Amino acid sequence: MAFNFCPQCAKPLQARIDEGISRNACPDESCGYVHWDNPTPVVAAVVEHEGHIILARNRAWPVPFYALITGFLEKTDPSPEEAVMREVQEELNLQAQSANFIGHYVFPRHNQIIIAYHVPATGEIVLNDELVDYKRIEPAKARYWPAATGLALRDWLITQGHQPQAMDLPKL
């Protein structure tokens, strides 16, 4: 999130070099505010349902993009594992059986750190209002997108003995 004004004293922020990094800061030294612009934590789920991987399309995304189930790690979540299980319930109406850590990945375009899990789940898929469609993919046929959550999918597929191939992303 970009700030133009200090949230503490309302003075216009100015760029300054802090520890070799350009950061927006309040020019009033008595205030001392610095916008650190730390990444936002996001959880992601490689949802496994009835032997297939579930990829979903958010209503805000253009066709043909599908991806993992993701959501922000909320301050009220007891742990990232419980957050990813909550997201699977909220977005797909599935009951997560467990959350098994895959890895963490940077998503610089949105200044996020992705904490990814494999989530085996049961139940009937019912999409929430955020999602407009989903796909069921056999793990052996899955291809990954070469960024952030796609790398998590790739890494999980490799642990399952697959040799996933990167997909070519369409030009928009």
PyMOL commands that set and color helices and strands:
alter all, ss='L'
color gray80, all
select helices_A, chain A and resi 80-92+108-110+139-141+148-159
alter helices_A, ss='H'
color red, helices_A
select strands_A, chain A and resi 14-18+21-25+34-35+40-49+52-58+69-72+95-96+100-107+112-122+131-137+143-144+165-166
alter strands_A, ss='S'
color yellow, strands_A
deselect
rebuild
show_as cartoon
